[in-house]
């Protein structure tokens, strides 16, 4: 069996430096970021608009979704700071109202 000396600590089959054993505080990389959940039925062109206009990061995350039973599903969210996410939410609601009232034509559809 290998012995522990003052400079090294024995871990498993190898020695490792004491500096590596120090517990370093974890940095929460999501602190200050908020998610705007994209509901089903939002057109892809509107999602692209939101990402480009508000510089949000599209990511997926697990969330509880209740359809018949509550299941965890992967959903699309746009991530950013609180003020930007709130502005993007208001913009999305306004654009979805335009789409539902028929006053909107998708940029992907040609005449």
Beta strands, then each sheet from edge to edge (+ up, - down):
strand 1: 8-11
strand 2: 14-17
strand 3: 34-37
strand 4: 57-66
strand 5: 70-80
sheet 1: 1+ 2-
sheet 2: 3+ 5- 4+
end
